[in-house]
Amino acid sequence: MNRTNTYSVRQLVLAAICLGLCLVLPFLTGQIQQIGNMLSPMHIPVLLAGFICGPVWAMLVGAVAPLLRFAMFGMPPLFPTGAAMCFELAAYGLISGLLYKKLPQGIFSIYIALIGAMLGGRLIWGIVMALLLGLSGSAFTWAAFLAGAFTNSIPGIILHIVLIPILVIALKKGGVMRG
């Protein structure tokens, strides 16, 4: 097997691990009263996939994870939450992977890629929610966007900003990531 095939298989396996984490982590955080869902557990492996697997694999993980989780466990509800999450998480993976790949390597780049992905993904989520709810005859107000994308997500935003850089640095030092 040549070097390119080995790299592709490695990325596929790492993407599959991230997808598996997307399925399992909500069970763990769901046990935490009051803030379990606010921690956005499916976002963590998708963001990590952007750093570890690159933009394309991470985008695929993000797009598939909510659909697979719905098919297996009935959560998240497919309309409108699950459908919007597919686009949001796909954007997270794509943006984190692209920014991290393009920026000079370092801790600052990890934070820029992470925050850029979180902002871009939330913007995509808001656009998709507005479209989906608009098609169903419901309104998606600016207040609903701010609450869903930011206010209710503060515990998850804090967790991601603290946890993801630590994990990326550890995976890099452990040889899981290249570069």
Steps between C-alpha positions, in 0.01 A plus 500: 500500500648833403527806723190673355279196560633462854420866568147461357429190708632678808269797436204267444564316827542824696181638342315181598623537859376861505164389359476233772570765763218711354265211572625425853583838659136622522424203725773610741414869511127430506547371854600847620188676623418850370798545262553159337365597158645849525848345488444416131672160523472414129691815413818386678589202275404692185725791593778256587451325166571831328838518669582128478347383171481817296209697359340243269487209746388730780225648286376148423507403867303814588242450228440132579512500883155651575334281235666183628421587861137562407481171309649307792355675804226735379693807615543776409154546348550517126293810432613769540773432758674201342490640148646833614764316704613313188590830334637654819728208581610464138599868509686446829706221352566673170592838648717366784684274256552769236612770742736271689650375173555852363629672815855471631517221758480609862267546793370830364398326176308237694295771670440692175386184320282396793330835553462555125333160465272562798386836363461372143311190611261701715436739210425205268272351769307827522458526123382140469261533796352817348451322166353184651268678739404750230402214268284351774327833561671572833715799584863488602569832667827674571441432871454127428826500303695673776353272767560180304841587361654684793307558823390139558833372368731682741598185697585320174689797360713520816557123502608499135735796538667334799494133392565497123841676505617271782392192304655624175833568671490160676414316175778686321755410768372143502564466127136460400517822298758589242676833489 
